[in-house]
Amino acid sequence: MKFLAFFFVFLGSILLYCTHPNQGLMKSVLSRSYRWLGVGSLVLALLLFVLSLPKLAAVYMWLLTLLVVWSFLPFIPLMMKKYSA
């Protein structure tokens, strides 16, 4: 159940990131409906974490996973440019 929660955190954070106008992963910004899908995915992930872990550990893992994913996502386009040239 934790792996499913991690999947939903990754999916939700990527969707939220790609709906922002300043994102660099895609040429065009995703529509607003994907933002709601990302938020729903993050809420579902938090619920799955709470069901499978103690509450404090669940919130900590959820926040830490969000922090790691959102810290790494802006560097993907930079690495793609570096290795493609």
Rosetta constraint file for C-alpha pairs under 8 A:
AtomPair CA 1 CA 5 HARMONIC 6.33 0.50
AtomPair CA 1 CA 48 HARMONIC 6.70 0.50
AtomPair CA 1 CA 49 HARMONIC 7.73 0.50
AtomPair CA 1 CA 52 HARMONIC 6.67 0.50
AtomPair CA 2 CA 6 HARMONIC 6.18 0.50
AtomPair CA 2 CA 48 HARMONIC 7.00 0.50
AtomPair CA 2 CA 49 HARMONIC 6.24 0.50
AtomPair CA 2 CA 52 HARMONIC 6.71 0.50
AtomPair CA 3 CA 7 HARMONIC 6.17 0.50
AtomPair CA 4 CA 8 HARMONIC 6.31 0.50
AtomPair CA 4 CA 45 HARMONIC 7.59 0.50
AtomPair CA 4 CA 48 HARMONIC 7.78 0.50
AtomPair CA 5 CA 9 HARMONIC 6.20 0.50
AtomPair CA 5 CA 44 HARMONIC 7.50 0.50
AtomPair CA 5 CA 45 HARMONIC 4.37 0.50
AtomPair CA 5 CA 46 HARMONIC 7.13 0.50
AtomPair CA 5 CA 48 HARMONIC 5.58 0.50
AtomPair CA 5 CA 49 HARMONIC 6.12 0.50
AtomPair CA 6 CA 10 HARMONIC 6.19 0.50
AtomPair CA 6 CA 45 HARMONIC 6.91 0.50
AtomPair CA 6 CA 65 HARMONIC 7.68 0.50
AtomPair CA 7 CA 11 HARMONIC 6.08 0.50
AtomPair CA 7 CA 45 HARMONIC 7.95 0.50
AtomPair CA 8 CA 12 HARMONIC 5.83 0.50
AtomPair CA 8 CA 41 HARMONIC 5.36 0.50
AtomPair CA 8 CA 42 HARMONIC 6.22 0.50
AtomPair CA 8 CA 44 HARMONIC 7.16 0.50
AtomPair CA 8 CA 45 HARMONIC 5.32 0.50
AtomPair CA 9 CA 13 HARMONIC 5.96 0.50
AtomPair CA 9 CA 41 HARMONIC 6.69 0.50
AtomPair CA 9 CA 42 HARMONIC 5.33 0.50
AtomPair CA 9 CA 45 HARMONIC 5.73 0.50
AtomPair CA 9 CA 62 HARMONIC 7.30 0.50
AtomPair CA 9 CA 65 HARMONIC 7.12 0.50
AtomPair CA 9 CA 66 HARMONIC 6.86 0.50
AtomPair CA 10 CA 14 HARMONIC 6.07 0.50
AtomPair CA 10 CA 65 HARMONIC 7.89 0.50
AtomPair CA 10 CA 66 HARMONIC 7.68 0.50
AtomPair CA 10 CA 69 HARMONIC 6.94 0.50
AtomPair CA 11 CA 15 HARMONIC 6.12 0.50
AtomPair CA 11 CA 38 HARMONIC 6.89 0.50
AtomPair CA 11 CA 41 HARMONIC 6.98 0.50
AtomPair CA 12 CA 16 HARMONIC 6.10 0.50
AtomPair CA 12 CA 37 HARMONIC 7.18 0.50
AtomPair CA 12 CA 38 HARMONIC 3.85 0.50
AtomPair CA 12 CA 39 HARMONIC 6.18 0.50
AtomPair CA 12 CA 40 HARMONIC 7.46 0.50
AtomPair CA 12 CA 41 HARMONIC 4.97 0.50
AtomPair CA 12 CA 42 HARMONIC 5.25 0.50
AtomPair CA 13 CA 17 HARMONIC 6.04 0.50
AtomPair CA 13 CA 38 HARMONIC 6.47 0.50
AtomPair CA 13 CA 42 HARMONIC 7.29 0.50
AtomPair CA 13 CA 66 HARMONIC 6.61 0.50
AtomPair CA 13 CA 69 HARMONIC 7.00 0.50
AtomPair CA 13 CA 70 HARMONIC 6.95 0.50
AtomPair CA 14 CA 18 HARMONIC 6.09 0.50
AtomPair CA 14 CA 38 HARMONIC 7.65 0.50
AtomPair CA 14 CA 69 HARMONIC 7.87 0.50
AtomPair CA 14 CA 70 HARMONIC 7.96 0.50
AtomPair CA 14 CA 73 HARMONIC 7.83 0.50
AtomPair CA 15 CA 19 HARMONIC 6.37 0.50
AtomPair CA 15 CA 34 HARMONIC 6.31 0.50
AtomPair CA 15 CA 35 HARMONIC 6.32 0.50
AtomPair CA 15 CA 37 HARMONIC 7.55 0.50
AtomPair CA 15 CA 38 HARMONIC 5.14 0.50
AtomPair CA 16 CA 20 HARMONIC 6.89 0.50
AtomPair CA 16 CA 34 HARMONIC 7.41 0.50
AtomPair CA 16 CA 35 HARMONIC 5.30 0.50
AtomPair CA 16 CA 38 HARMONIC 5.47 0.50
AtomPair CA 16 CA 39 HARMONIC 7.28 0.50
AtomPair CA 17 CA 23 HARMONIC 6.49 0.50
AtomPair CA 17 CA 70 HARMONIC 7.57 0.50
AtomPair CA 17 CA 73 HARMONIC 7.98 0.50
AtomPair CA 18 CA 23 HARMONIC 5.93 0.50
AtomPair CA 18 CA 25 HARMONIC 7.08 0.50
AtomPair CA 18 CA 26 HARMONIC 7.22 0.50
AtomPair CA 18 CA 29 HARMONIC 6.16 0.50
AtomPair CA 18 CA 30 HARMONIC 5.96 0.50
AtomPair CA 19 CA 23 HARMONIC 7.62 0.50
AtomPair CA 19 CA 29 HARMONIC 5.37 0.50
AtomPair CA 19 CA 30 HARMONIC 4.67 0.50
AtomPair CA 19 CA 31 HARMONIC 6.34 0.50
AtomPair CA 19 CA 32 HARMONIC 6.76 0.50
AtomPair CA 19 CA 34 HARMONIC 6.96 0.50
AtomPair CA 19 CA 35 HARMONIC 6.06 0.50
AtomPair CA 20 CA 29 HARMONIC 6.60 0.50
AtomPair CA 20 CA 30 HARMONIC 7.80 0.50
AtomPair CA 21 CA 29 HARMONIC 5.98 0.50
AtomPair CA 23 CA 29 HARMONIC 7.61 0.50
AtomPair CA 23 CA 74 HARMONIC 7.27 0.50
AtomPair CA 24 CA 74 HARMONIC 6.85 0.50
AtomPair CA 24 CA 77 HARMONIC 6.14 0.50
AtomPair CA 25 CA 74 HARMONIC 7.71 0.50
AtomPair CA 25 CA 76 HARMONIC 7.16 0.50
AtomPair CA 25 CA 77 HARMONIC 5.81 0.50
AtomPair CA 30 CA 34 HARMONIC 6.52 0.50
AtomPair CA 31 CA 35 HARMONIC 7.28 0.50
AtomPair CA 32 CA 36 HARMONIC 6.92 0.50
AtomPair CA 33 CA 37 HARMONIC 6.44 0.50
AtomPair CA 34 CA 38 HARMONIC 6.10 0.50
AtomPair CA 35 CA 39 HARMONIC 6.26 0.50
AtomPair CA 36 CA 40 HARMONIC 6.07 0.50
AtomPair CA 37 CA 41 HARMONIC 6.10 0.50
AtomPair CA 38 CA 42 HARMONIC 6.23 0.50
AtomPair CA 39 CA 43 HARMONIC 6.24 0.50
AtomPair CA 40 CA 44 HARMONIC 6.09 0.50
AtomPair CA 41 CA 45 HARMONIC 6.12 0.50
AtomPair CA 42 CA 46 HARMONIC 6.23 0.50
AtomPair CA 43 CA 47 HARMONIC 6.29 0.50
AtomPair CA 44 CA 48 HARMONIC 6.20 0.50
AtomPair CA 45 CA 49 HARMONIC 6.14 0.50
AtomPair CA 45 CA 62 HARMONIC 7.59 0.50
AtomPair CA 46 CA 50 HARMONIC 6.13 0.50
AtomPair CA 46 CA 58 HARMONIC 7.09 0.50
AtomPair CA 46 CA 59 HARMONIC 7.00 0.50
AtomPair CA 46 CA 62 HARMONIC 6.28 0.50
AtomPair CA 47 CA 51 HARMONIC 6.21 0.50
AtomPair CA 48 CA 52 HARMONIC 6.29 0.50
AtomPair CA 49 CA 53 HARMONIC 5.78 0.50
AtomPair CA 49 CA 55 HARMONIC 7.97 0.50
AtomPair CA 49 CA 58 HARMONIC 4.94 0.50
AtomPair CA 49 CA 59 HARMONIC 7.52 0.50
AtomPair CA 49 CA 61 HARMONIC 7.91 0.50
AtomPair CA 49 CA 62 HARMONIC 7.36 0.50
AtomPair CA 50 CA 54 HARMONIC 6.38 0.50
AtomPair CA 50 CA 55 HARMONIC 5.33 0.50
AtomPair CA 50 CA 58 HARMONIC 5.20 0.50
AtomPair CA 50 CA 59 HARMONIC 7.41 0.50
AtomPair CA 52 CA 58 HARMONIC 7.87 0.50
AtomPair CA 53 CA 57 HARMONIC 6.35 0.50
AtomPair CA 53 CA 58 HARMONIC 5.50 0.50
AtomPair CA 54 CA 58 HARMONIC 5.98 0.50
AtomPair CA 55 CA 59 HARMONIC 6.27 0.50
AtomPair CA 56 CA 60 HARMONIC 6.15 0.50
AtomPair CA 57 CA 61 HARMONIC 6.03 0.50
AtomPair CA 58 CA 62 HARMONIC 6.11 0.50
AtomPair CA 59 CA 63 HARMONIC 6.09 0.50
AtomPair CA 60 CA 64 HARMONIC 5.94 0.50
AtomPair CA 61 CA 65 HARMONIC 5.95 0.50
AtomPair CA 62 CA 66 HARMONIC 6.28 0.50
AtomPair CA 63 CA 67 HARMONIC 6.13 0.50
AtomPair CA 64 CA 68 HARMONIC 6.19 0.50
AtomPair CA 65 CA 69 HARMONIC 6.13 0.50
AtomPair CA 66 CA 70 HARMONIC 5.95 0.50
AtomPair CA 67 CA 71 HARMONIC 5.94 0.50
AtomPair CA 68 CA 72 HARMONIC 6.21 0.50
AtomPair CA 69 CA 73 HARMONIC 6.08 0.50
AtomPair CA 70 CA 74 HARMONIC 7.37 0.50
AtomPair CA 72 CA 76 HARMONIC 7.05 0.50
AtomPair CA 74 CA 78 HARMONIC 7.69 0.50
AtomPair CA 75 CA 79 HARMONIC 6.29 0.50
AtomPair CA 76 CA 80 HARMONIC 6.15 0.50
AtomPair CA 77 CA 81 HARMONIC 6.18 0.50
AtomPair CA 78 CA 82 HARMONIC 6.21 0.50
AtomPair CA 79 CA 83 HARMONIC 6.19 0.50
AtomPair CA 80 CA 84 HARMONIC 5.94 0.50
AtomPair CA 81 CA 85 HARMONIC 6.33 0.50
